[in-house]
Amino acid sequence: MDKLKIATAQFENKNGDKEYNLGVIEQMAAKAAAEGVQAIAFHECSITAYTFARHLSREQMLDIAELIPDGPSIRKLTEIATRHNIAILAGLFEKDESDNLYKAYVCVDKTGLKAKYRKLHPFINPHLLPGDQYVVFDLYGWKCGILICYDNNVIENVRATALLGADIIFMPHVTMCTPSTRPGAGFVDPALWHNRENDSTSLRMEFDGLKGRSWLMKWLPARAYDNGVYVVFSNPIGMDDDQLKNGCSMVIDPFGDVIAECRKLDNDFAVATLTPEKLEQAGGFRYRKARRPDLYRDVIGQDHQSEQKVVWL
């Protein structure tokens, strides 16, 4: 494999305004391509926005959802990818021919749709169905997987994707700055966002504390380190419906080190160069080879009643 130059982005999306959101995606993709970036990743539901969907009826969800790959947003993404010669990863709500609803994330390039993934653990709207398979695909000679937000908190999903051959796992999110049972969690006051030009320090303290980045750093680097993979984390910044999000989109290498991160209190993208050598140098590569599935195959695979408690992360 050759080196891969990749970007992860953050931006403030608008509820249900696909034209606006796709416009921002094109602006950022164009700028990244001008810097030699080969692929750029955006957050969960970056085309449609996310949190506002908790209020939508089934009919409203069907109205905003699209067929993949024949819907207008995928066609537009492909046009953008072709115009700027860059692969683009972005998310939206999907409906199939039977009007089943899913949370989807796609990768497109100038050839069209490269991959589509359906979130395994959706919960923002009761009409969403869970996906039922992992996805690993080729991008510039690299094997890539996708896991959306909550999917990454179930550690078996990350290990399974790595065992299926993924060198890179794209992890689009809409997370942080929401209440939880964990200590220090909670909403961040939107007034801080609107006053950020006058007082960036107070906002940064909230964004980087236990409501935000400090919590993320408890577990996200471990996903990369334990599995010996690159992680591309994308998250919105600014208002997502009535909730403030803190961005900090980042790329983490197989050693668990952050090698690129968005730090602006604004729309931004960060660029990292991925080198294949790290994949075998990292401890996770050795740990996977040292596994003893005979000891825990039945333990991990035992039947159980799946319970997904709807709690903000």
Beta strands, then each sheet from edge to edge (+ up, - down):
strand 1: 4-10
strand 2: 39-41
strand 3: 87-95
strand 4: 101-109
strand 5: 112-118
strand 6: 136-139
strand 7: 142-146
strand 8: 168-172
strand 9: 230-234
strand 10: 237-240
strand 11: 243-246
strand 12: 250-252
strand 13: 258-261
strand 14: 268-274
sheet 1: 5+ 4- 3+ 2+ 1+ 14-
sheet 2: 6+ 7- 8- 9- 12+ 13-
sheet 3: 10+ 11-
end
